[in-house]
Amino acid sequence: MSSPTMLRARIEEILLAMERQNQVLRDLEKRLSDARRDLNATLDPMARLPLEISSDIFVRCLPDSPRPHKREAPILFLNICRIWRHIAISTPSLWTSIALRHSNPISLELWLGRAKTLPLSIHGYLSPSAGFAVKQHARHIKDLELGLTQLTRMVEPLVAFSLLAKLVVQESDKQASHREFLEILRAAPALVECEFMPRIWNAESRSLAGTLLTHSSLRRLRLGGWSKPSSRNASCMLKYLTLPALEALKLGDMDLPTTELASFFTRSSPPLQSLSISGLSDHNLDESLRLVPSISDLGLTFTDSEVDPFVILKDSVFAPPEQGFLPNLAKIHIHASFSFDVDYNSVINALAARRAVTHAPLESFEFSSKNPKPRSDTIAAFRHLAKDSGLRIKVGTHMANYICDCEGVPIPPCSLCDPDSYARWQARRS
């Protein structure tokens, strides 16, 4: 029988032989992997294309809102092979847009850095630490959507967003400051579109006395959120602004007296085409509307049950066409969060008269409220007007259109009472 010493030596010898064989196997596996990689590089069409073409192919594969997800482009390209990774990292246009839910500041900095100096688009909910990465690239950001807290940290001290063209500040319950908003506008002289939607604003009437800012690039402005409860003091921001290029204005409340609104229109003399105001309770809207005859799309939401919208608008929106009031008006949207008596015959006559104006005929009329369904003869009169004139008419609630035979929101959407949804439905089908 062999001694224990001899057996141990034999075991050691076998283990050493196994390790040598394992090393040979590992070397063979590496050579096989290298050979397969070389073969893939030889056969991969991407490897044979010029970088400009392969980069363009990669860019065309991007989703509308790229996010840092391993199963989506552009991150997906990094995990295919060495060649694809090289192409992806060498293509700055793959990294110009990012949509975030929970951001990693290190990966965000890496993502934005790969875009080099191209204009950036950043959407989502940034963690507090991610703000630093955004701040570092502020001069290259063209499109930015984020929360008020993150934005406030970026403008203190002031950061120059010299390229920023679109800014969306998400709805939140954090109290917004008029001073903060003025600082943001000053920091973004190229801003074209802005949605600033905190629900509560600090008016700061004393501290901002005499302050006035002229912004010559801003064309579309939304102040205040649209959900319930509506914003407070958002419209008061207009007291401090002059916007000579403004084309669309949407106000989530109307705490501002209409005399101040008229002053804003007088100062700015804007080429305003679309105006939407919520929370109306003032009876003196005519003066303000007369100052913006270029309006073609008008949306008014009334929240005071003591107010009759049609009485307020009878000398303006529903005035006889020969008076020349809002001569370009094509779309009227009136919403009331209460029920009241309506003289539908007067409304029908006014709509018919406006529709008959040949140089700028009315295209659509929408009136939603908590009113009960109109009488059958009234519905028939509206349908007759719609058929004869081609005017799109909705009278009903948020969901139902009593004038259309569908009387609601069918599947597919009704082409008469909801043409926009119908067009989108058609586009999805095709």
GIBELDA-V232165 format. One line per field, one symbol per residue. ss: DSSP state (A for helix, B for strand, O for the rest). psi: psi as a letter, one per 40 degrees, with the letter a starting at -180 (. if undefined). A space follows every 50 residues. Layout:
# GIBELDA-V232165
ss=???
psi=???
This chain:
# GIBELDA-V232165
ss=OOOAAAAAAAAAAAAAAAAAAAAAAAAAAAAAAAAAAAAAAAAOAAAAOO AAAAAAAAAAOOOOOOOOOOOOOOAAAAOOOAAAAAAAAOOAAAAOBBBB OOOOAAAAAAAAAAOOOOOBBBBBOOOAAAAAAAAAOAAABBBBBBOAAA AAAAOOOOOOOOOOOBBBBBBBOOOBBAAAAAAAAAAOOOOOBBBBBBOB BBOOOOOOOOOOBBOOOOOBBBBOOOOOOOOBOOAAAAAABBOOOOOBBB BOOOOOOAAAAAAAAAAAOOOOOBBBBBBBOOOOOAAAAAOOOOOOBBBB BBOOOOOOAAAAOOOOOOOOAAAOOOOOOOBBBBBBOOOOOOOAAAAAAA AAAAAOOOOOOOOBBBBBOOOOOOOAAAAAAAAAAAAAAOOBBBBBOOOO BOOOOOOOOOOOOOOOOOAAAAAAAAAAAO
psi=iiiddddddddddddddddddddddddddddddddddddddddhdddeii dddddddddeeiidghigheeiiedddeediddddddddegdeeeeihhi chihdddddddddeebeiiihhiahhiddeddddddedeehdhhhaiddd ddddehihhhgdehdhhhhihiehhihdddddddddegeehdhhhhfidh ihdfdddehehhhhhedhdhhhhiieihiiiheddededeihgeehdhhh heifdhidddddddddddfifhdhhhhifhehefddddddegeehdhhhh hheheehhddddedecdfihdeefhgeehdhhhhhhfiiihhgddddddd dddddehddgihdihhhiaeiihiidddddddddddddeehhhhhaaddi hddiddfagihiihedegddddddddddd.
